[in-house]
Amino acid sequence: MVMNPLRLLRRHERLKRESLDEAQVLRRRHGDDAIAAAKEKLARTDLTSWYRQVLERAILVLQKELV
């Protein structure tokens, strides 16, 4: 199966965009505890694989903000 490179690029951009949005929501809602709240959400078992990826990237974004 051959993957369309433009489709992969759009998927990557969408993941980046959604993770930035999720990081902003977590920061507004939880303030300094945003990373802990994201890790709590990530521990749930009923998440889709897509949302799990979004949360993992959002945690990375939040950790970069602290540095």
Rosetta blueprint (number, residue, H / E / L):
1 M L
2 V L
3 M L
4 N L
5 P H
6 L H
7 R H
8 L H
9 L H
10 R H
11 R H
12 H H
13 E H
14 R H
15 L H
16 K H
17 R H
18 E H
19 S H
20 L H
21 D H
22 E H
23 A H
24 Q H
25 V H
26 L H
27 R H
28 R H
29 R H
30 H H
31 G H
32 D H
33 D H
34 A H
35 I H
36 A H
37 A H
38 A H
39 K H
40 E H
41 K H
42 L H
43 A L
44 R L
45 T L
46 D L
47 L L
48 T L
49 S H
50 W H
51 Y H
52 R H
53 Q H
54 V H
55 L H
56 E H
57 R H
58 A H
59 I H
60 L H
61 V H
62 L H
63 Q H
64 K H
65 E H
66 L H
67 V L
